[in-house]
């Protein structure tokens, strides 16, 4: 991954491209601090979806122009997403309905290679979509799941416990790249190295990382990775990447007429073509940011590198402002990393609880102020159970690059009303 000197992100220019950000509540613009549950989309994504349905809507592999245009668009989208994921092989990019469905499909394929007494390693930091599919697969074939603990004081992964759980019996390590509940980033390259030392495959859940930091499957040396387009400014399309050797050799669950080459053997049924067109446009939107902050870049991959460098700087500013403001409120507890010098180890996803109000009550109050946030466990049930936060869970304030310091100050002002 290249390191380029980049300009500051022009947040106002980014915001102008998102029609949803013009919505108002009580005369004020809505504050979308719900990005971890799904981001808003720029005009170019909306245009790409509409343009596909109006001009190119057809199924694949036909001899007529709209079908051939669809084939071409999907191939171009795979190349764009390959650049987004950091791979040189676009045929290893698989589209599907969502990350959860793709994970279930892969879990069924992988379990055919396991035998009773084998082990898999999961963690308490996971979204349940990277937990329960593997638990169910393991149960079906007699494989032992081992669960890596966290450090509750900062919600970081216990790497010493991870090393203890690994053995020559380990067949798979499934781990998130970043917690969707508390924002902790995991050291995936280190985890992959530890897992490969005992011969285990590594499956990475990059759903929450994708809008914030650069993904690089080649540098990380993982075996599989999943993400979701609607978390990085696109439509509801799931993405699975896998090493070519595994995608070719593993048993894919597919219908008989479907091709047996990759990526088609894993892309079951008719795909969401208009969604894929929108996903392609979302990657191009991010690449355009990269070109704006580093005009000297010459390739899409270099542009994406530059984009995420600028995004990280901006988002760390938002995170610092929000954490320091929340720390001044006596009844608020922040769950996760809070030290200024460790902000690079977390994302702008801040989870809190309040001494006097439930997460739902806080979310309802903030909604009256035009501030949209989520409450509950966000499907990160392994984590909220470990922290003893069920059934009420957390209040999650989750930002992305189109959010501003002024919006952070609005949420802090609102929180001071209830403190």
C-alpha positions in Angstrom: 0.0 0.0 0.0 1.5 3.3 -1.0 1.9 6.3 1.3 1.3 9.6 -0.4 1.3 13.1 1.0 -2.3 14.1 1.0 -4.3 17.3 1.4 -7.0 17.7 4.0 -10.4 16.1 3.2 -12.9 18.7 1.9 -15.8 17.5 4.0 -18.2 20.1 2.7 -17.6 19.0 -0.8 -18.2 15.4 0.2 -21.4 16.3 1.9 -22.8 18.1 -1.1 -22.8 14.8 -2.9 -25.1 13.1 -0.4 -28.8 14.1 -0.9 -29.8 12.6 2.4 -27.7 15.1 4.3 -30.0 17.9 3.3 -32.9 16.4 5.4 -34.0 18.6 8.2 -35.6 18.0 11.6 -36.9 21.0 13.6 -35.3 23.4 11.2 -31.8 21.9 11.6 -30.0 19.4 9.4 -30.3 15.8 10.6 -27.1 14.4 12.2 -26.5 10.9 10.8 -24.5 9.3 13.5 -25.8 5.9 12.5 -23.2 5.0 9.9 -22.2 1.7 11.6 -25.7 0.4 10.7 -25.4 1.6 7.1 -24.1 4.8 5.4 -25.9 7.3 3.2 -25.1 7.1 -0.5 -23.8 9.8 -2.9 -25.6 10.9 -6.1 -23.3 8.9 -8.3 -24.5 5.7 -6.6 -28.1 6.6 -7.0 -27.5 7.5 -10.6 -25.7 4.2 -11.3 -28.5 2.2 -9.9 -31.2 4.1 -11.9 -29.1 4.1 -15.1 -28.6 0.3 -14.9 -32.3 -0.3 -14.5 -33.3 2.1 -17.3 -30.6 1.4 -19.9 -29.1 -2.0 -19.3 -31.5 -4.2 -17.3 -31.0 -7.8 -18.4 -29.7 -11.2 -17.2 -26.2 -12.4 -18.0 -24.5 -14.3 -20.7 -26.9 -13.5 -23.5 -26.0 -12.6 -27.1 -27.8 -9.3 -27.2 -26.5 -5.9 -26.2 -28.1 -5.3 -22.8 -27.0 -8.7 -21.5 -23.5 -8.1 -22.8 -23.5 -4.6 -21.2 -24.5 -6.3 -17.9 -21.6 -8.8 -18.2 -19.2 -6.0 -18.9 -20.5 -3.9 -16.0 -20.1 -6.8 -13.5 -16.6 -7.5 -14.7 -15.7 -3.8 -14.3 -17.3 -3.8 -10.8 -15.2 -6.9 -9.9 -12.0 -5.1 -10.9 -13.0 -2.0 -8.9 -13.8 -4.0 -5.8 -10.5 -6.0 -6.3 -8.7 -2.6 -6.1 -10.8 -1.7 -3.1 -9.7 -5.0 -1.4 -6.1 -4.9 -2.5 -6.0 -7.9 -4.8 -4.7 -8.3 -8.3 -7.2 -11.1 -9.2 -10.7 -9.8 -9.8 -12.1 -13.3 -10.4 -11.6 -13.9 -6.6 -14.3 -11.2 -5.9 -17.7 -12.7 -5.3 -20.9 -10.8 -5.0 -23.9 -12.0 -3.0 -27.0 -10.7 -1.1 -25.1 -9.8 2.1 -22.2 -10.7 4.3 -24.3 -13.0 6.5 -25.5 -15.1 3.6 -22.1 -15.4 2.1 -20.6 -16.4 5.5 -23.2 -19.1 5.9 -22.5 -20.4 2.4 -18.8 -20.5 3.0 -19.2 -22.1 6.4 -21.1 -25.0 4.8 -18.3 -25.5 2.2 -15.5 -25.3 4.8 -17.2 -27.7 7.2 -17.0 -30.4 4.5 -13.2 -30.3 5.0 -13.3 -30.7 8.8 -13.5 -33.8 10.9 -14.5 -34.6 14.5 -12.0 -33.3 17.0 -10.8 -30.4 14.8 -11.0 -27.0 16.3 -12.0 -23.5 15.2 -11.2 -20.2 16.9 -13.6 -17.3 17.2 -13.6 -14.2 19.4 -15.8 -12.2 21.8 -15.4 -9.1 19.7 -17.5 -10.4 16.8 -20.7 -9.4 15.1 -22.9 -12.6 15.4 -22.7 -13.1 11.6 -19.0 -14.0 12.1 -19.8 -16.2 15.1 -23.0 -18.2 14.9 -22.5 -19.5 11.3 -19.2 -21.1 12.4 -20.7 -22.4 15.7 -23.5 -24.1 13.7 -21.1 -25.6 11.2 -18.8 -26.8 14.0 -21.7 -28.4 15.8 -22.9 -30.2 12.7 -19.5 -32.0 12.1 -18.2 -32.4 15.7 -15.7 -29.6 15.6 -14.7 -27.8 18.9 -15.1 -24.0 18.9 -12.6 -22.1 21.1 -13.5 -18.5 22.0 -10.8 -15.8 22.4 -11.5 -13.4 25.3 -11.2 -9.6 25.3 -9.8 -7.0 27.8 -13.0 -5.6 29.2 -11.4 -2.4 30.3 -10.8 -1.2 26.7 -12.6 -3.9 24.7 -9.5 -4.9 22.8 -8.7 -8.5 21.8 -6.6 -10.6 24.2 -3.8 -11.7 21.9 -2.2 -13.8 24.6 -5.4 -15.7 24.9 -5.6 -16.1 21.1 -2.1 -17.6 21.1 -3.2 -20.0 23.8 -6.2 -21.2 21.9 -4.3 -22.0 18.7 -3.0 -25.5 18.1 -2.2 -28.0 15.4 -6.0 -28.9 15.6 -7.1 -25.4 14.6 -8.6 -25.4 11.1 -10.0 -21.8 11.0 -9.6 -18.5 12.8 -12.6 -16.2 12.2 -12.0 -12.6 13.4 -13.3 -9.1 12.9 -11.1 -6.4 11.5 -12.9 -3.9 13.7 -15.7 -4.1 16.3 -19.0 -2.8 14.9 -20.1 -2.1 18.5 -17.2 -0.3 20.2 -14.8 0.5 17.3 -11.8 -1.5 18.3 -9.4 -2.3 15.4 -7.8 -5.8 15.6 -4.2 -6.4 14.5 -5.2 -8.6 11.6 -1.7 -9.1 10.0 -0.4 -10.4 13.4 -3.4 -12.7 13.8 -3.0 -14.1 10.3 0.6 -14.8 11.0 -0.1 -16.7 14.2 -2.9 -18.7 12.6 -0.8 -19.7 9.6 1.9 -20.9 11.9 -0.4 -23.7 13.0 -1.8 -24.3 9.5 -5.2 -22.6 10.1 -7.1 -20.6 7.5 -8.2 -17.1 8.4 -11.6 -15.5 7.7 -11.8 -11.8 8.2 -14.9 -9.8 8.7 -14.1 -6.3 7.3 -17.7 -5.0 7.3 -17.1 -2.4 9.9 -13.6 -1.5 8.8 -14.4 -0.9 5.1 -15.6 2.8 5.2 -12.8 3.9 7.5 -9.5 2.2 6.7 -7.8 0.6 3.7 -8.3 -3.1 3.2 -5.4 -5.0 1.8 -5.9 -8.8 1.5 -2.5 -9.3 -0.1 -0.5 -7.5 2.6 -2.6 -9.2 5.4 -2.1 -12.6 3.7 -5.6 -13.8 4.9 -7.5 -16.6 3.2 -11.0 -15.1 3.1 -12.5 -11.6 3.7 -16.1 -10.3 3.6 -17.6 -6.8 3.6 -20.9 -5.1 2.7 -21.5 -2.4 0.2 -24.1 -0.6 2.2 -21.5 0.1 4.9 -19.2 2.0 2.5 -21.7 4.3 0.7 -23.2 1.8 -1.7 -26.3 -0.4 -1.9 -27.1 -3.7 -0.1 -24.6 -6.0 -1.8 -22.3 -8.5 0.0 -18.7 -9.1 -1.0 -16.6 -12.2 -0.4 -13.0 -12.5 -1.4 -11.0 -15.7 -1.1 -7.7 -17.1 -2.2 -8.0 -18.5 -5.7 -6.8 -22.0 -4.6 -9.6 -22.2 -2.0 -12.4 -20.9 -4.3 -11.5 -23.4 -7.0 -11.1 -26.4 -4.7 -13.8 -26.0 -2.0 -17.2 -27.6 -2.6 -19.5 -24.8 -3.7 -23.3 -25.2 -3.1 -24.8 -24.4 -6.4 -27.4 -25.5 -8.9 -26.3 -27.9 -11.7 -26.5 -25.4 -14.7 -24.4 -22.8 -12.9 -20.8 -22.5 -14.2 -18.1 -24.4 -12.2 -15.4 -21.7 -12.6 -14.8 -18.8 -10.4 -16.4 -16.5 -9.4 -19.7 -17.9 -10.9 -19.6 -21.1 -8.9 -20.0 -19.0 -5.7 -22.5 -16.4 -7.0 -25.7 -18.4 -6.6 -28.8 -17.3 -8.5 -29.4 -14.1 -10.4 -27.4 -11.3 -8.8 -28.6 -7.9 -7.7 -27.2 -6.2 -10.9 -28.4 -2.7 -10.1 -26.9 -3.1 -6.7 -23.5 -4.2 -8.1 -23.7 -1.1 -10.4 -24.1 1.0 -7.4 -21.3 -0.7 -5.5 -19.0 0.0 -8.5 -20.0 3.7 -8.2 -19.3 3.7 -4.5 -15.7 2.6 -5.1 -15.4 5.2 -7.8 -16.7 7.8 -5.3 -14.0 6.9 -2.8 -11.3 6.9 -5.6 -12.4 10.4 -6.5 -11.8 11.6 -3.0 -8.3 10.1 -3.3 -7.7 12.1 -6.5 -8.9 15.3 -4.8 -6.5 14.9 -1.9 -3.6 13.6 -3.9 -3.9 14.9 -7.5 -0.6 13.1 -8.5 -2.0 9.6 -8.2 -2.3 7.7 -11.4 -4.2 4.5 -10.5 -7.5 3.7 -8.7 -5.6 1.7 -6.1 -3.3 4.6 -5.4 -6.3 6.9 -5.2 -8.0 4.6 -2.7 -4.8 4.6 -0.6 -4.8 8.4 -0.6 -8.6 8.5 0.2 -8.3 6.5 3.3 -5.2 8.4 4.5 -7.3 11.6 4.4 -10.4 9.9 5.9 -8.4 8.6 8.9 -7.0 12.0 9.7 -10.5 13.6 9.6 -12.2 10.8 11.5 -9.6 10.8 14.3 -10.3 14.5 14.8 -14.0 13.7 15.2 -13.2 10.8 17.5 -11.0 12.9 19.7 -13.5 15.7 20.0 -16.4 13.3 20.8 -14.5 11.3 23.4 -13.1 14.3 25.2 -16.6 15.8 25.3 -18.2 12.6 26.6 -15.5 12.2 29.2 -16.5 15.5 30.8 -20.0 14.1 31.5 -20.1 12.5 34.9 -22.9 10.0 34.2 -21.5 8.7 30.9 -19.3 5.6 30.5 -17.4 5.1 27.3 -16.8 1.4 26.4 -13.5 0.9 24.4 -10.3 2.7 23.8 -10.3 6.4 24.9 -6.6 7.4 25.2 -5.6 10.1 22.8 -2.4 8.3 21.9 -4.3 5.2 21.0 -6.9 6.7 18.7 -5.2 5.0 15.7 -6.3 1.7 17.3 -10.0 2.5 17.0 -12.6 3.8 14.6 -15.1 6.7 15.1 -17.6 4.3 16.6 -18.2 5.3 20.2 -20.4 3.2 22.5 -21.6 4.5 25.8 -23.9 3.8 28.7 -25.5 6.3 31.1 -25.9 6.0 34.9 -29.6 7.2 34.8 -31.0 6.6 31.3 -31.1 3.4 29.2 -29.6 3.3 25.8 -33.1 3.4 24.2 -34.1 6.4 26.3 -31.0 8.3 25.2 -31.6 7.3 21.5 -35.2 8.5 21.7 -34.1 11.8 23.3 -31.4 12.4 20.7 -33.9 11.6 17.9 -36.1 14.5 19.1 -33.0 16.7 18.5 -32.6 15.4 15.0 -29.6 13.2 16.0 -29.9 9.7 14.7 -28.0 7.0 16.7 -28.6 3.3 17.5 -29.2 1.5 20.7 -29.0 -2.2 21.6 -26.4 -4.9 20.9 -26.1 -4.2 17.1 -25.8 -8.1 16.7 -22.5 -7.9 18.5 -24.0 -10.3 21.0 -20.7 -12.1 21.9 -19.4 -8.8 23.1 -22.4 -7.4 24.9 -22.9 -10.7 26.7 -19.2 -10.7 27.8 -19.6 -7.1 29.1 -22.8 -7.9 31.0 -24.8 -5.4 29.0 -27.7 -7.5 28.0 -30.6 -7.0 27.4 -30.4 -3.2 27.1 -27.0 -3.0 25.4 -25.3 0.3 24.5 -25.9 3.6 22.8 -23.7 3.8 19.7 -22.6 7.0 18.1 -21.0 6.1 14.8 -19.4 8.6 12.5 -18.0 8.5 9.0 -16.1 10.9 6.8 -19.1 13.0 5.8 -19.7 13.9 9.5 -18.4 17.2 10.9 -17.0 18.7 14.1 -20.1 20.9 14.3 -22.3 17.8 14.4 -20.1 16.3 17.2 -20.7 19.5 19.2 -24.5 19.2 18.6 -24.6 15.7 20.1 -22.4 16.8 23.0 -24.7 19.8 23.7 -27.7 17.4 23.6 -26.0 15.0 26.0 -25.3 17.8 28.4 -29.0 18.4 28.6 -29.5 15.0 30.2 -26.3 14.7 32.2 
